Amino acid sequence: MRDLNPLPPLAVVAVGAMVVARVQTGASSGLGISAIGLVVLSLLLTARMMVAARDRWRLVKAEFETEKRMHLDRILAIRRLSGGVAHVFNNLMTIVIGGAEEGLEALPSGSPARESLASVRDAGRRAAELTARLRTYSGEMQAEARQESVCVKELLNTLREDILTTVGARISVKYELEPRICQVRGQAHLIEECVMHLVRNSRAAMPDGGALSIRLQQKEVARDELTSAILPAPPGAYAVLDVQDSGCGMKQEEAVHIFDPFFSSRSLAVSSGLGLAVVHGAIASLRGGVSVDTAPGKGMSIRLFFPIDEAARAHDHAIR
């Protein structure tokens, strides 16, 4: 309303006042024309308000889309930077770990330096694990690794005990897996890591207990269905993994940041790191998609879209 021109409403009020004044004084001359003018002005004002509301909605939508594109560009730049840093760091850690192991083999069993070298080796291995996470986030490891056909349904079934152990007794877990799901392209251990990161994120959102739902379905995604997702994906056939919790949730406009490295809406002591950032990088390297549905007090639903392995799909159809 604040963007409207004040003159049309004032004109409506003025004409309305004239009509009321004529009715009260009993003057009938020009009353019909004034009434028609009042109706026309009211219609014009209503149309103006509708046009202004539409333009306002388009502007807000355009600003949101621009902000989302800028955020995706920033994420891509960070992924490229982290991939380059991780590559160099990994080479350095290979030298450190290799040198420490050679030193341990050369030293006698009773040497006091063995403990220090073992600490150097263990620290190097932990640093190498962090480097692997950075490379996963950047998509470098997926690009180097050989893609394989993975049955996500079987993988989820094998993870049941790990998921129950991770969430604890105060969180109930419900599985809803479609009977027949085509295989996807990727690496099984990376898909498993994505699943467990989502489960840990849901557990952190429900410190006092709650409900966790894990759904898997096969879906044909239309052309524009994922254009507004956090990680857009092209149209096609996908295995869709939906991990939904009954936790605290957050504002939808804040949800785009949960895949940023080291972002947390909770205390850093509760949740921080590369968990969901690794998920974003892994799904992006698979040419998949990610969408989030959440609201304060309404929990969160994170959907991962894994592209179907068309070769395996065609083979299954041929067998049937």
C-alpha positions in Angstrom: 0.0 0.0 0.0 2.9 2.4 0.7 4.0 2.3 -2.9 0.6 3.4 -4.3 -0.1 6.9 -5.6 -2.3 8.6 -3.0 -4.2 10.6 -5.6 -6.5 7.8 -6.8 -7.8 7.0 -3.3 -8.2 10.7 -2.6 -10.3 11.0 -5.8 -12.5 8.1 -4.8 -13.0 9.7 -1.3 -13.8 13.1 -2.9 -16.4 11.7 -5.4 -17.9 9.5 -2.6 -18.3 12.6 -0.4 -20.0 14.5 -3.2 -22.5 11.6 -3.7 -23.2 11.4 0.0 -23.7 15.2 0.2 -26.1 15.2 -2.8 -28.1 12.3 -1.3 -28.3 14.1 2.1 -29.4 17.4 0.5 -31.9 15.8 -1.8 -30.2 17.2 -4.9 -30.7 14.6 -7.7 -29.0 16.5 -10.6 -25.8 14.8 -11.6 -26.2 12.1 -9.0 -26.1 9.3 -11.5 -23.0 10.6 -13.2 -21.3 11.0 -9.8 -22.2 7.5 -8.8 -20.9 6.1 -12.1 -17.7 8.1 -11.6 -17.4 6.7 -8.1 -17.7 3.1 -9.4 -15.2 3.7 -12.2 -12.7 5.3 -9.9 -13.1 2.4 -7.4 -12.5 -0.1 -10.2 -9.5 1.8 -11.4 -8.1 1.9 -7.8 -8.7 -1.8 -7.3 -6.9 -2.5 -10.6 -4.0 -0.3 -9.6 -3.7 -2.1 -6.3 -3.7 -5.5 -8.1 -1.0 -4.3 -10.5 1.1 -2.9 -7.7 0.8 -6.2 -5.7 1.8 -8.2 -8.8 4.8 -6.0 -9.5 5.8 -6.1 -5.9 5.6 -9.9 -5.9 7.6 -10.1 -9.1 10.3 -7.8 -7.7 10.6 -9.9 -4.4 10.8 -13.1 -6.5 13.5 -11.6 -8.8 15.5 -10.5 -5.8 15.2 -13.9 -4.2 16.3 -15.6 -7.4 19.2 -13.2 -7.8 20.4 -13.7 -4.2 20.1 -17.5 -4.7 22.2 -17.4 -7.9 24.8 -15.3 -6.2 24.9 -17.7 -3.3 25.4 -20.7 -5.6 28.2 -18.8 -7.4 29.8 -18.2 -4.0 29.5 -21.8 -3.1 31.0 -22.9 -6.5 33.9 -20.5 -5.9 34.5 -21.8 -2.4 34.4 -25.4 -3.7 37.0 -24.6 -6.4 39.2 -22.9 -3.8 38.9 -25.8 -1.3 39.7 -28.3 -4.0 42.9 -26.6 -5.0 44.0 -26.1 -1.3 43.0 -29.7 -0.5 45.1 -31.1 -3.5 48.2 -29.3 -2.3 47.6 -30.1 1.3 47.1 -33.8 0.5 50.4 -34.0 -1.2 52.1 -32.5 1.8 50.4 -34.8 4.2 51.4 -37.8 2.1 55.1 -36.8 2.6 54.5 -36.2 6.4 52.8 -39.5 6.9 55.3 -41.4 4.8 58.2 -39.9 6.5 56.8 -40.6 10.0 56.1 -44.3 9.1 59.6 -44.7 7.6 61.1 -43.2 10.8 59.0 -45.5 13.0 60.3 -48.5 11.0 63.9 -47.3 11.3 63.9 -46.6 15.1 64.3 -49.4 17.6 61.3 -50.4 19.7 62.6 -48.8 22.8 63.5 -45.4 21.3 61.9 -42.4 23.1 61.4 -40.7 19.7 58.8 -43.4 18.6 56.0 -41.8 20.6 56.6 -38.4 19.0 56.8 -39.9 15.5 53.6 -41.9 16.1 51.8 -38.6 17.2 53.0 -36.9 14.0 51.8 -39.9 11.9 48.3 -39.9 13.6 48.0 -36.1 13.3 48.9 -36.4 9.6 46.2 -39.1 9.1 43.6 -36.9 10.7 44.6 -34.0 8.5 44.4 -36.4 5.5 40.8 -37.2 6.5 39.9 -33.5 6.6 41.6 -33.1 3.2 39.4 -36.0 1.9 36.3 -34.2 3.1 37.4 -31.0 1.4 38.0 -32.9 -1.8 34.6 -34.5 -1.5 33.0 -31.0 -1.0 34.8 -29.6 -4.0 33.7 -32.6 -6.1 37.3 -33.5 -7.0 37.2 -37.0 -5.6 34.0 -37.9 -7.5 35.5 -36.6 -10.7 38.6 -38.8 -10.1 36.8 -41.9 -8.9 35.1 -44.4 -11.2 31.3 -44.2 -11.2 29.5 -47.3 -10.4 25.9 -48.5 -10.3 24.5 -48.3 -6.7 21.3 -49.6 -5.3 20.3 -46.9 -2.8 17.5 -49.1 -1.4 19.9 -51.9 -0.4 22.4 -49.4 1.0 19.7 -47.9 3.2 18.7 -51.3 4.5 22.3 -52.0 5.4 22.5 -48.7 7.3 19.5 -49.4 9.5 21.5 -50.4 12.6 24.0 -47.6 12.2 21.1 -45.1 11.9 19.4 -46.4 15.0 22.6 -46.2 16.9 23.3 -42.7 15.7 19.9 -41.2 16.6 19.6 -42.9 20.0 16.6 -44.4 21.8 14.6 -41.1 22.2 14.2 -40.7 18.4 11.8 -43.0 16.5 12.8 -44.0 13.0 10.3 -44.8 10.2 11.4 -46.3 6.9 9.2 -45.9 3.7 11.0 -47.4 0.7 9.3 -48.1 -2.5 9.4 -51.8 -3.5 11.3 -51.2 -6.7 13.9 -48.5 -7.1 16.3 -48.3 -10.1 20.0 -48.1 -9.4 21.9 -44.7 -9.5 25.3 -43.7 -10.6 27.9 -42.8 -8.0 30.1 -44.3 -5.3 28.4 -46.3 -2.5 30.6 -45.0 0.3 29.9 -41.4 -0.7 26.1 -41.9 -0.8 26.4 -43.7 2.5 28.2 -40.7 3.9 25.5 -38.3 2.6 22.8 -40.4 4.3 24.6 -40.4 7.7 25.3 -36.6 7.5 21.6 -36.0 7.1 20.8 -38.3 10.0 23.3 -36.6 12.2 21.8 -33.2 11.3 18.3 -34.4 12.2 19.6 -35.8 15.5 21.2 -32.5 16.4 17.8 -30.8 15.6 16.0 -33.1 18.1 18.0 -33.0 21.4 15.0 -33.9 23.4 13.8 -36.7 21.1 11.4 -36.8 18.2 10.6 -38.6 15.0 12.8 -39.3 12.0 11.3 -40.4 8.6 13.4 -41.8 5.8 11.6 -42.1 2.5 12.9 -43.4 -0.9 10.9 -43.1 -4.1 11.5 -43.0 -7.8 10.3 -39.9 -9.6 10.2 -38.3 -13.0 11.2 -34.6 -12.4 9.6 -32.1 -14.7 11.5 -29.3 -16.4 10.9 -26.5 -13.9 10.3 -28.6 -10.8 13.8 -28.1 -9.3 14.7 -24.7 -10.7 14.1 -23.1 -7.3 15.8 -25.8 -5.3 18.9 -25.1 -3.3 20.8 -27.2 -5.8 18.8 -27.2 -9.1 18.8 -30.3 -11.2 17.8 -30.9 -14.9 14.6 -32.8 -15.7 14.8 -36.6 -15.7 14.4 -39.7 -13.6 15.7 -39.7 -10.0 15.8 -41.8 -6.9 14.6 -39.3 -4.3 15.8 -39.7 -0.7 13.7 -37.6 1.8 15.0 -37.4 5.3 12.5 -35.6 7.5 12.7 -34.7 11.2 10.3 -33.2 13.8 12.9 -30.8 15.1 13.0 -27.1 15.6 13.2 -26.2 11.9 14.2 -22.7 10.6 13.1 -20.0 8.2 13.1 -21.1 4.6 15.3 -18.2 3.6 17.9 -19.3 6.1 17.9 -22.9 4.9 20.0 -22.1 1.9 23.0 -21.5 4.2 22.9 -24.9 5.9 25.1 -26.3 3.2 27.8 -23.7 3.7 31.0 -24.9 5.2 31.1 -24.7 9.0 27.6 -23.0 9.1 25.4 -23.8 12.0 22.1 -22.4 13.3 22.9 -23.9 16.7 25.8 -23.6 19.1 29.2 -24.4 17.5 29.6 -26.9 20.4 26.6 -28.8 19.0 27.0 -28.7 15.3 29.6 -27.3 13.0 31.9 -28.6 10.2 31.7 -29.8 6.7 28.9 -32.3 7.1 26.1 -30.9 4.9 28.7 -29.0 2.8 30.1 -32.4 1.8 26.5 -33.6 0.9 26.1 -30.6 -1.4 29.4 -31.2 -3.1 28.8 -34.9 -3.5 25.3 -34.5 -5.0 26.5 -31.7 -7.3 29.3 -33.9 -8.7 26.6 -36.6 -9.4 24.6 -33.9 -11.3 21.8 -34.4 -8.8 19.7 -32.0 -6.8 19.0 -30.9 -3.3 15.8 -29.3 -1.9 14.8 -28.2 1.6 11.4 -27.7 3.1 11.3 -26.2 6.6 9.7 -23.7 8.9 10.2 -22.6 12.5 8.8 -25.3 14.8 7.8 -27.5 11.8 10.9 -29.6 11.5 12.9 -30.0 8.3 12.8 -32.2 5.2 15.9 -32.5 3.1 15.5 -34.3 -0.3 18.5 -35.6 -2.3 17.9 -36.4 -6.0 20.2 -39.1 -7.3 20.1 -39.5 -11.1 18.9 -42.9 -12.2 21.5 -45.2 -14.0 19.8 -45.4 -17.4 22.0 -48.4 -18.5 20.9 -50.4 -15.5 17.4 -49.3 -16.0 17.4 -50.4 -19.6 18.9 -53.7 -18.6 16.1 -54.3 -16.0 13.5 -53.5 -18.6 15.1 -56.0 -21.0 15.1 -58.7 -18.4 11.4 -58.1 -17.6 
